[in-house]
């Protein structure tokens, strides 16, 4: 079962990207992952560019979404919402529908106590507008993320590890019961 993993951060030392990589290592063997690395290369969304031949970076994103059985999104919070680059990527799929009925797990992670709660709410609202299937146990906010990863970038907190395994199981179950398009 192939999952496209998306970090909402462009920062080279992002804890969200580190967390995504840790999740990829933690996942059961029946799940394979591709880390989407094109976020910075997407042009600003414009309906004028979204015609028969959208930009190459947009075509790549859409192809990766189409070939994935599910998507895992992990985002920090910027200015009480999702980072603009992540929202931009999601905007590129509104008219093309790659997220329609797509199983998705949504994570926000923050060094602060709230766990990126505003970003999480914003992400879930956008995913709802896109018609995704986010299972109830496929939603997770992780506060104090910087204290839950060790020096190797692995998840050192037992409760966080268990919550992520539950999230992955919920995503896998949603994929299993969702008909392929």
GUKOLMI-570965 format. One record per residue: y, x, z of N, C-alpha, C, O in turn. Coordinates in steps of 0.1 Angstrom, whole numbers, plus 5000, padded with zeros to 4 digits. Atoms other than C-alpha are relative to their C-alpha. Last residue first. Layout:
// GUKOLMI-570965
YXZYXZYXZYXZ;...
// end
This chain:
// GUKOLMI-570965
499250075011505248914912499650054987500150014977;499349905009502549014937500749924989500249824985;500649985014501648734962500950104992502150104993;498950035010502848794998499450034986499050144983;500050145002499948775024501149964989501249844986;501450055003499049145023500049854997499349804988;500449965013502649255022498749944995498649894984;499150075008503549055053499750034985499749944976;500550135000500549205071500849914990500349824983;501350005007501649555062499449864998498949824988;499649985014505249485073498750004992498749934981;499450135005503949345106500450014986500249914978;501050105001501749645111500549874995499849814986;500749965012504649885104498849904997498549864986;499250035012506749705129499350034987499349954978;500050155001504049715156500849964987500349874980;501350035005503650095149499849854998499249804989;500149965015507350135152498749974994498649924983;499250105007507449945186500050034985499949934977;500850135001504550165198500849894993500249824985;501149985009506450485189499249874998498849844987;499450005013509650355205498850024990498849954980;499650145003507750275237500549994986500249894979;501350085002506050625237500449854996499749804988;500050114991509350815232498849914997498749854986;500549954987508751155215499949895010499349905021;499750104990509051035179499450045013498250055014;501050104998508851345157500549915011501349945019;499750125007511851535143498949895002498949804995;500750005013510451875153500349884992499849864980;499449905008513051915181499350014986499950064977;500049864995511951585196500550104990501050064979;500649915010513151235187499950145006500950195012;501450055003513750965213499350084989498250054985;500949974989516851105229498649974998497749995007;500049854998518851115197499250055011498850165012;501049945009517750755191500050155002498950215000;500249864996519750635221499050074992498150154997;498949944994519350265210499650155005498450185006;500449884991516650165186501350065005502050134998;498849934997517049815170499650115010498950085020;500049914988513949675154501450075001501950124991;498649984997513049395129500150085013499550055023;499549895009509649385113501550035002502150094993;500349874994508249195143500350114991500050234994;499350004987509948875130499850145007500750195013;500850064989508748945095500750025013501550115015;500049904988511449025069499249935011499749835017;500950054989510648855036500050105011499250205010;501149924995513548915013499149935010499549825015;501350075001515648654995498850085004497750055000;500849955012518648874987498749934999498049954989;499450045013520948665009499250044988499249984978;500350145002518448705038500649954987500049874980;501450015004518549085033499649854998498849814989;500149965014522349075035498649984994498449934983;499350105007522248885068500050024985499749934977;500950125001519549115081500749884993500049814985;501149975009521649415073499149884998498849844987;499549995014524749275089498950024990498949954980;499750145004522849185121500549994986500249904978;501350075002521349535122500249854996499649804987;500649965012524649695116498749934997498549884986;499250065011526149505144499550034986499549954977;500250155000523349585168500849934989500349844983;499550045013523449965160499949854998499649804987;501049995010521150045189500549964986499649934977;500250125008523549905214498950014989498549914984;500950094993523250195239499749874992498649814995;499350084990524750455215499049905006497949885001;500049924987522850735197500649925011500549965023;498749944997522050475170499950085013499050065021;500149904990519150335151501350065003502050104993;498749944998518950015130499850105012499150065021;499849924987515649915116501450045000502050094990;498649974998514749645090500250075014499950015024;499849974986511249605076501450055002501850144994;499149894995511049445042499950015015499949915022;500249974985508449235023500950125004500850224997;500549864997509949154988499850015015500849985023;501450014994510248774981499450145003498250155005;500450134999513448854960498549995004497650044997;500350034986514349214967499549865002499049825013;501149914996514149324930499649975015498449995018;501050074992516349024920498850085005497850035009;501249965006518449164892498749955008497649945002;500350075012521548974901498750034994498149954987;499750144998521749084938499649924987498849834987;501250085003520049414933500249855001499249784999;500549985014523149634928498749924997498349914986;499250085009524649484960499550014986499549924978;500550144999521849634981500749914990500149824984;501350005006522749984969499449865000498849814990;499849995014526449914977498650004992498549934982;499650145005525549785011500250014985499849914978;501150095000523750115017500349864995499549814987;500949965010526650325005498749925000498149894989;499750055013529050125026499150044989498849964979;499249915008527350205058500249944986499449874981;500849905007526049895076500950094992502050054988;500750055011528449725100499150114994499050224999;500650124997530449765131499249934989499149814988;498950104999532650045118499449865001499849774995;498749955002529550245108501049895001500849794994;498950095000526150165122501350074998501650175005;499149994988523050365114501149894999501049814990;498549975002520450245090500750025013500449975024;499649954986516650235086501550044998501850134990;498649954999515250035057500450035014500149965023;499649984986511549995050501450065000501750164993;498949914998510549835017500350025015500249925023;499150034990507349675005501150105002501050214996;500550134995504849664977500949955011500949835014;500450004986506949924959499449875005500049765001;501349944999506949944921499550015015498350035017;501150085007509749704917498650055002497749975004;500250134993511949874943498949924994498149865001;500649974987511450214927499749885008498749875015;501449975003512250064893499250045012498149995014;500750135003515449904906498550034997497749955001;500150084988516650224922499149884997498249855005;501049934992515950424890499749925013498649905017;501350035005517750164869498950075008497850015010;500350144996520750184892498649974995497849905002;500350004986520850564889499649865005498749855014;501349944998520650534851499650005015498449975018;500049864999523750304849498550055004497849985010;499349964988523049944839499950165001499150224994;500249864997522049884803500850055012501850115010;501349965005521749514797499650145002498450175003;500550075012524649444819498650044996497850075004;501450064998525549544854499649914989499349804990;501049905003528549774847498549955000497650024996;499749965013531049484845499050114995498750134984;500750085009529449334876500250044985499450014977;499050085008530749634895499249914990498349964983;500550125007528849814922501249934993502349924998;499550114993530250164930499649874992499749874980;498550035001528150414913500349885008499549805012;499850145006524750514928501549984998502350015007;499849995015524350894932500349864994500649854982;498749945003524750904970500350004985501550004982;498950084994521850654976501450064996502349984992;499050025010519450834952501349935005502149894997;499049894998517050984977501249984990501950084988;498950025011514650694982501150105003501650115014;498650014994511850825004501050004989501150094981;499049925007508550734989501349995007501749875010;498650015000505750625012500750084990500250194986;499449885006502050565014501549974998501949854996;498650015004500450315038500550134994500450235001;500050095011496650295041501449984994501649914984;500449935013496750615062500049904988500149954977;501450005002498550435091499750064986500650054977;500650115007502250535095498550014998498050124997;500650094990503350795120499149894994498249845000;501149934994504151055094499249925009498049945011;501049975012506250815073498850075006497750055001;500850135002507850685106499050034989497849984990;501050014989508851045114499249884999498049885001;501149905002510451085080499049995011497850015008;500850055012512350755085498950104997497850064995;500950104995513450885120499249944988498049924990;501049934992514851205105499049905005497849925005;500949945010516750995079498850075007497750075003;500750115007518150785107499150054990497950004988;501150044992518951095128499249884994498049874996;500150144995521051215100498849985008497750015005;500850004988521251595096499949865007499949855019;501149915002522251595059499150005013497950005012;499849884992524551285064498750095000497650045002;499949895009524051035036500150135007499950245001;499049894998522950755059499950114990498850144985;498750055003521350415052501150115002502350095001;499149974989517850565050501449964996501949994985;498549975003515650395025500750025013500749945023;499249994988511850395025501450044997501650134989;498849935003509950254995500850015013501149905019;498850044994506450155007501250094995501050214995;498949915002503150174987501349945006501749835002;498850095000500050005000501250095000501550175009;
// end
